């Protein structure tokens, strides 16, 4: 199962609408739909999309260890990683 499929499954299991998830994540409905459909279109970069996927997965309490393709991106943000901002 892909992360996109797992997000759809978990969102429905928790009875959360796409609109509600968009509000909780501060993302657009279009972006949530794109994540669920494994569409990269509405995101300006793959890294931003990955961070949005992780944000959605965390809100839905999905164990990201099941998805090794995200594990490198799942490290906590530190002040050093934000030093360039």
C-alpha positions as CSV (number, residue, x, y, z in Angstrom):
1,X,0.0,0.0,0.0
2,X,1.3,3.4,-0.9
3,X,1.3,6.4,1.5
4,X,-1.4,8.0,-0.6
5,X,-3.6,5.0,-0.3
6,X,-2.9,4.8,3.4
7,X,-3.8,8.5,3.9
8,X,-7.2,8.0,2.1
9,X,-7.9,4.9,4.1
10,X,-7.0,6.5,7.5
11,X,-8.9,9.7,6.7
12,X,-12.1,7.8,5.9
13,X,-11.6,5.5,8.9
14,X,-11.5,8.6,11.1
15,X,-14.5,10.1,9.2
16,X,-12.5,13.3,8.3
17,X,-13.5,15.1,5.1
18,X,-11.0,16.5,2.7
19,X,-12.2,19.9,3.6
20,X,-11.6,19.4,7.3
21,X,-8.2,17.9,6.7
22,X,-7.3,20.9,4.5
23,X,-8.3,23.2,7.4
24,X,-6.3,21.2,9.9
25,X,-3.2,21.3,7.8
26,X,-3.5,24.8,6.4
27,X,-3.3,23.3,2.9
28,X,-5.8,23.7,0.0
29,X,-8.4,21.1,-0.9
30,X,-6.6,20.8,-4.2
31,X,-3.3,19.9,-2.4
32,X,-5.0,17.3,-0.1
33,X,-6.7,15.7,-3.2
34,X,-3.3,15.7,-5.0
35,X,-1.6,13.9,-2.1
36,X,-4.4,11.3,-2.0
37,X,-4.1,10.8,-5.8
38,X,-0.3,10.7,-5.8
39,X,-0.3,13.8,-8.0
40,X,2.7,16.2,-7.8
41,X,1.1,19.0,-9.8
42,X,0.0,21.5,-7.2
43,X,3.3,21.5,-5.4
44,X,6.3,23.7,-6.6
45,X,8.8,21.0,-5.6
46,X,9.0,17.4,-4.6
47,X,10.5,18.3,-1.2
48,X,7.5,20.5,-0.4
49,X,5.1,17.8,-1.4
50,X,7.0,15.3,0.8
51,X,6.8,17.7,3.8
52,X,3.0,18.1,3.2
53,X,2.6,14.3,3.0
54,X,4.4,14.0,6.3
55,X,2.3,16.7,7.9
56,X,-0.9,15.0,6.8
57,X,0.3,11.6,7.9
58,X,1.2,12.9,11.3
59,X,-2.2,14.5,11.8
60,X,-3.8,11.2,10.8
61,X,-1.4,9.4,13.2
62,X,0.0,7.2,10.4
63,X,3.2,5.4,11.3
64,X,5.8,6.7,8.8
65,X,8.1,3.9,9.6
66,X,5.9,1.8,7.2
67,X,7.1,4.1,4.4
68,X,10.9,4.0,4.1
69,X,10.7,6.5,1.2
70,X,9.6,9.1,3.7
71,X,11.9,8.1,6.6
72,X,14.8,10.3,5.5
73,X,12.4,13.3,5.4
74,X,10.9,12.4,8.8
75,X,13.7,13.7,11.0
76,X,12.6,16.4,13.4
77,X,13.2,20.0,12.4
78,X,16.0,21.6,14.4
79,X,17.1,25.2,14.7
80,X,20.3,24.3,12.7
81,X,18.2,23.1,9.8
82,X,16.3,26.4,9.8
83,X,19.5,28.6,10.0
84,X,19.3,29.6,6.3
85,X,15.8,31.1,6.8
